[in-house]
Amino acid sequence: MKLDAKALRYMSSEDFRVLTSVEMGSKNHEVVPTSLIAQIAQLRHGGSHKIVGELAKRKLIARVQNAKYDGYRLTYGGYDYLALKTFSKRGSVYSVGNQIGVGKESDIYIVANEDDEQLVLKLQRLGRVSFRTIKSKRDYLQKRKSASWMYMSRLAAMKEFAFMKVLYENGFPVPEPIDLSRHCVVMELIDAFPLRQVDEVANPAQLYSDLMDLIVKLAQHGLIHGDFNEFNILIKDTGKPILIDFPQMVSTSHANAEYYFNRDVECIRVFFKRRFGYESLLYPKFTKHIEKEFDLDIQVAASGFTKKHQEELDEYREALGENEGEEDSDVEADDDTEDEEEGSETDSNRKEMTEEEKAEERLRNLRLGNDLSDDEEHSEDSEENEYSNEYASDNGDSDDEEEHRPSVGDDMLKPTDNRNFKAYRDANKVEKAKKPKSKGALDEEAIKDKVTRALKGQENRQTGKHHSRRNLTKGKEKRKNKDVIKHARNGNGSIFD
């Protein structure tokens, strides 16, 4: 995204107040609700709703499609405006000029301060489609499993400013850092060319020696650049190198310090051999030539980018590497997963029927007159026995009265079932033979009533669980919003405080 600062001069304090409210709400919300924006901004007569629409037209905030509620998220354009507003108040940046460089992680612009002195504004742009592996290539996170690209850009800018400041104060050839705000760094403008644009030098051996000495000097002070190549080295007219770009710099106490050191050395050797045809057998090695003299990595921790941040970023990179491995294994096991899914489908079809399903199946058999299963026949036999026992208990169980009992072959008293009767579907609509109802048997209406009550009870239980979860979620959101509003009223305007 390109920086367009034309609308910055026309924005009022209320506009920045609402924009800051979106930033502060982003601390706890991926999509900040409109109601929360209005509460944090605290503007009269609902003025924040109109301002939100204007900010959205300028693409400083954006509405998220298919969101569960009405809300907005902060864009890189809005984040740029907040940083430029801070620089303007401090007097670091007065005007914005042309873009002079673009990289995979940042954009570079010419700016000027109130004294018309030209400076460089570097805006971190992590999260571009062309370089989204930043989460695995850079250690910008702490114990977080995920984070927004803006938060990672802010960490990158904070780390670069801290390392640049320490190196400049200790006499290293780096630009002078001027100011820092959110994901932007203002630094000195140096009249030089990138090494990748230099086709010929007067003395390649001297330049090679200077670069190797710079690598060793950094290591002796406890630091390793990590990306020491022709893209991050500027060459002045005098032939002296200037080092830039420090977000990937690590300490010599890092677990992979030797790997990064040897990679920096190898990058210079390969470039000089390819570009200038110069190859030297002398080059530094981490185990032989490094004797730590100063602890600039400790000074960096004291200057702003703490050791806690570094540990946070390392842990995130390790966690991301494990996740990538899991994704690869998932891709390899796609066929097995499909087979398992098919098997699970067949198993699910073979599950036992619930009571409601059994009742519906029994009702269907009663309607169609189908043969019943063995279990159902057994249940019917038991019902017949119950019927006979009940009749016997009503008429007495003595042997003397046994002759007065109805015979088993009596069609009027014998319990019947639908196996002896088929459904009539002819045009004459002949009446079906009616079966006497017994006390133990369930009729059609009773089965329907039982199924209806069971389904209604299940629906009520699910509805009650849904309402309890919704009330619990609302309570958490209200407490979280109260904390954000209280945080804003205390005067802390940063999203990451």
N, C-alpha and C positions, 0 to 999 in steps of 0.2 A: 504494500500500500504506500503510495506517495504522500508526502506531507504537503497539505494545502492549508496555508496559514492565512488565507484571505479573510475568512470570516472571524478571525480572532479579535480584530479591532472593533467589531460590531457587537460583540457579546457583552451582556451586562453582568453585574455581580450576581443577580438572581439566576442567570443561566449557569454560571459556574457553581452556584450553590446547589442547584439541582444535579449538575454533572458530578459534583463531589458526593452527593447523596447516593447516586448510582454506584460510585466507586466504593463507598463505605458499605453499602448493602451487599456488594459482591464478596465481601469477606465471608459471609455465611450463606449466600444464595448464588447459585449458578445463574438463575434468572431472578432479578430483583423485582418483587411485586410493586405495582404502581402505588398501592396504598402505603407501602413502606417508604418509597421515595418521598411521598408527600409528608409523611411523619418526620423523616429526618430533615428534609428541607425546611419545614415549619414556615411556609409562606402563607399569607393571609388569603382568604376568599378562594382557596383552591387554585391558586395561580400556577402551581407546579404542573398541573395536567396540561395546560396550554404550552408551557415551556418544554415539557417532555415531547410533545408533538413536533415542536420546532427543532429540537436536538435530533430527533429521529430523521427529519428531512435533511439535515446537514450530515447525516450518517455518523454522528458522534456517539449515538447509542443505537441499538437495533432491537427490534421485536423478534422473539424466538417463535418460529412457526410450530404449530401443533403442541404448544405448551399447555399444561394443565390449568394454568391461571394466567391472568393478564400481567405481563412483566417485560422487562427489558434487560439487556446485557450491555456492558461497556465495550466499545470497539477500540481498535488501535488509534483511530482518529481522535476519539475523545480522550484517550490516555495521553496522546501527544499534546493536546490542547492544555490539559492539566499541568503537564511538565513545563510547557512553554510559559504558562501563566506564572508558575513558581519562579522560573528563570527571570521573567520580566520584573517581578517584584524585587528580586535580589539585585537586579542590574546586570546580570551575566549576559543576557541576550536582549537586544533591542530590535533587531531586524533579522529576517531569514532570507537567505539567497538561494542560489541554485544547488542542485544535487551534483556532487563531484565524485561519488562512488557508490556502488551497491555490491553487497556481498551476500553470501548464503545465510548470514545471521543478522545483518545490520544494513542500515542506510546511512550515508555520510552527506552532510549538507554544510555549506558555507553560511556562517552567521556573523553578526557584528554586535559589539556591546555599545554602551552609550558613548564611548570615546571613539567610535568608528574603527575600532581595532578588529580585524578579521580573525575569526576563530573557527573551530571545527565542531559541529554538533553530530554526535553519533547516536543513532536511535536503534536499539536492539529490536530485532524483528523475528524472534524465535517462533517457530510454528508454521513457516512457509511450507508449501506442498513439496518444494524441491529439497527441503532439508528437515524433514520431520523426524529423522532418527536422532535428533538432538538429545532426546531423553536417554538414549543409550550411549551417545558419544560424549556428553558433558555431564559432570556431576553437580547439577544445580539444585537438587532437592534434598531435603532432610529425610525424616521418617515418613513423609507423605507417599502414598501409593499413587496419587494422581494430583495434578495441579493445573491451573490455567496457564496458557502460554504467556500471558502478561506477567504473572508472578515469576515465571522462569526468566523472562526478559529483565525484570527488575533485579533478580539475583545476579544475572550476568553483568548488568551495568554496575552493580554495587561491587562485585568482585573485581572487575576491570579497573574501576576507579581506585580501589584500595591498593592493588598491586602497582598501578601506575604512579600513585603518590609516593609509595615507599621507594620504588626504584628511582624516581626523579630526585628525591631527597638524598639518596646515596650516590648520586653522580653517574647513573647509567644513562646511555643515550636514548631517552624516550621523550615523547611530548610532555609538556607541562600540563597537569590536570587543573582545570579551572573550577568546575562545579558539577554537581550530581543531583538529579531529581528523577525519581521513579526509574524509568528504563532509559533515560537519556544521560549522556556524558558530554560536557563541554571541555574541550582541550585546546592546546596551542596548535596553530596552523604552521606546518613546516614546509618550506620550499624544497621539495625533493621528489624523486621518481621511484615507483616501486621497482624492485630488483627484477621482476619478471618482464619489465619493459626495457631493460637495459640489454643491448645486444653486444656491446663491446666496452671493456674497461682497460685503462692504461696498464695496470699492474694486477692481474688476477691473483697472483700469489699473495700479494699484500692484503687484498680484500678477503681472500680465503683465510689468511692468518688472523685478521681482525675478527671475523665471524666466529672462528673456533675459540679465540680468546674470550669472546663475549659469552659463548656457551659455558665455558669453564668458569668464568667469573660469576655468572649467575648461580652455578652449582655450588661454588665456594661460599656464596652468600645464602645458601639454603633453598634455592628456587630452581625450577626447570620450566622452560617456556612451554613445551608440549606441542607447539605448532610452528617451529622455527623453520620457515621455508621462504621461497622467493616472493610469496604473496604478502608476507608480514614484515618485510624488511624494506626500508626506504634508503635510497642512496643520494646523498647531497652532491653538489657540484665539486666539493673538495674530495669526494670519494669515501667519506665517513658514513658508516651505516647507522640507521635509526631504527629502533625496534618498536613495533606497534602490535596491537591485538593481544590482550592478556586474559580473556575469560577462561581459557583452558590451562592456565599456569598452575602447577602443583608444587608441593614442598618435596625436598629430597628425602623426607621421612615417609613419603607415600609408598604404598606397597608395590607399585609399578614404576617407581622412580627410575630405575636403571633402564627399563624398556623405553620410557619416554626420552631419556637422555641420549641413548644410542640411536633412537629414531631421528632426533633433531640433527645429530652429526651426520647420519646417512643421507638425510635430505639435502644438506649442503654439498656433500661429496658428489651425489648423483647429478645435481643441478650444474655444478661447475664442470663436470666432465661432459655433460650434454651441451651446454650453452657455450662455454669458453674453451672446451677441449683441454682443460687443466685437471690433472689428477695427482694427488699427493699421497705418499705412503704414510705420512705422519698425520694422525688424527687422535683426538683424546678418547679415552675410555673411562667409563664411570668408576670402575673399581680401582684403577691405577692412579688417575690424575686428580681425583676429587678429594680434597681435604677441607672440610667445612670450617670456615673462619668466622662467619657472622650468621646470625639467625634472623634474616629478614622475614621468614615465614611467621615468626612469632610477632614481629612488628606489624605484619599485615593483620594478624588476628586482633591486635590491640587497636588498629586503625579503623576497624569497621566490619570487615569480613571475618567473622569469628570462626574458631575451630568447630564450633557446633554446626555452622553452615556447611563446612567441608564434610563433616561426618554425615550430615543429612544428605548431601548430594551423592556421596559414595554408596550409601545404603540404597538410595533410589536406583542407581545404576545397576547394582547387583540384583535388586528385585526385578528390574525390567528385563535383565538378561535371562532370569529364570522364567519369566512369563513368555519371552520369545521362544525359549526351548519347549515350553508346554504347547505353544501354538504349533510348532513344527510337528511335535508328536501327535497332536490332534489331526493335522492334515494327513499324516501317514496312516492313521487309523480310521479313515473315513469309511472304508469298505466294511471293516469289522463293526463299526458303529451302526451302519445300515442293517447288517445282519442281525445285530442285537435288537435293533428297533423292530424288525419284522418278527423276531421271536417274542419280544415283549407284547406285540400286538396279539399274536396267537394265544399267549398265556393269559392276556387280559380277557380274551373271549371265553376262556375256559374257567374263569373265576365262578365261584358259587353265586347263585342268584340271591338277592336280598329277599326279605319277607314280602315287600311290596311286589317284586317281580314274580315271586311264587304265586301270590294271590292273583295277579293279572293272568299268569299262565293257567291257573286253575279255572278262572272265569272264562278264558278263551276256550278251554276244553269243554266246559259245561255248555257253552253256546253251540259249538260245532259237533258235540257228541263224540269226540275223539276218545280213543282208548287212553286210560290213565297209566301212569308208571306203577312200578311195583310198590313203591313207598306210598303212593296215593291209594292204591288198592288196599294196602294194609291198613291205612288210616280209615278207609271206608268200612272195612271189615270190623275195625274197632268201633266205628260209629254204629254199625248194625248190632254189635254185641251190647253196646251201651243202650241202644233202643230197646232191645229185648229185655235187658236187665231192668230198665226203667218200667217197662210194661209189667214185668213180673213183680216188681216191688209195689206197683199200684194195685195189682189184683191178688196179692198174697203169694208167698213162696212155699206154702205147704204142699205136700204131695197129694192131699185130698182134692185140692182145687186144680190139679194139673190137667184134668180132663176138660175143664171149662176154658182153658187157654185157647186162643185161636191157633189154627193149624198153620204150619210154615208155608203151605202153598196157597194160603188165602191172598188173592191179588189185592184186596182192598187194604190189608194191613201190612203187607210185606213192603219194607223199604225198597225203593227202586232207585235207579240211576239212569243217566242219559245214554248208557251204552246200548240199551234196548230200544232207544228212540232216535231216529234220524231227523234232521231238520227238514221241514216241508217248505219247498220253494216253488210249488206249482201255482198256477193262476187261480185255482179254486180256494186257496187259503184255508185248507182244512185245519181245524183246531188241533193243537198238539195235545197229547195225553198229559194230563196234569199229574205231577208227582206229589204225594203228600209230604209236607215239611216235617222233618224230625227236629228234635230239640238240639241235637249235636251238630247237625249240618248247617253250613252257612249258605244263605241264599245270595242271589246276585246283588241285591241292594246293600246287604250287609258288607259284602266284599268291597263294593264301590265306596261305601262310607269309610271303611277301614283304610283303604288306600288313600282316600282324600285327606283323612286326618293325619296319616303318616307323612304325606308330602307337605301338608301345611305346617306341621311341627318342624320338619327339617328346614323349610324355608324361614320360619321364625327364628330358629337357632342361628342360621347363617346371617340373617339381617341383624340380629343382636350383636354378633361378633363384629360385623362391619361397622356398626355404629360405635362400638367401644373402641375399635382401632382408630376410627376417624376422630373421635373426641380426644384420644391420647395424642394423635398427631397434631391436632389444633392446639392443644395445651403446650406441646413442645415448641411449635412455631411462635406462639404468643410470647413465651418466655425468651426465646431467641431474639425476637424483634425488640422486646423491651431492653435486652442487653445492648443491642446495636444502637437504639435511640439514646440510652443512657451514656453509651460510649461517645456518641456524637455530641451530646450536650456538654460533656467534659472538655471539649475543645480539641480532641485528637482527630485530625483530619485525614490521616493516612489509612489506606485500606489494610495495611499489613501491620499496624501498631498492635 
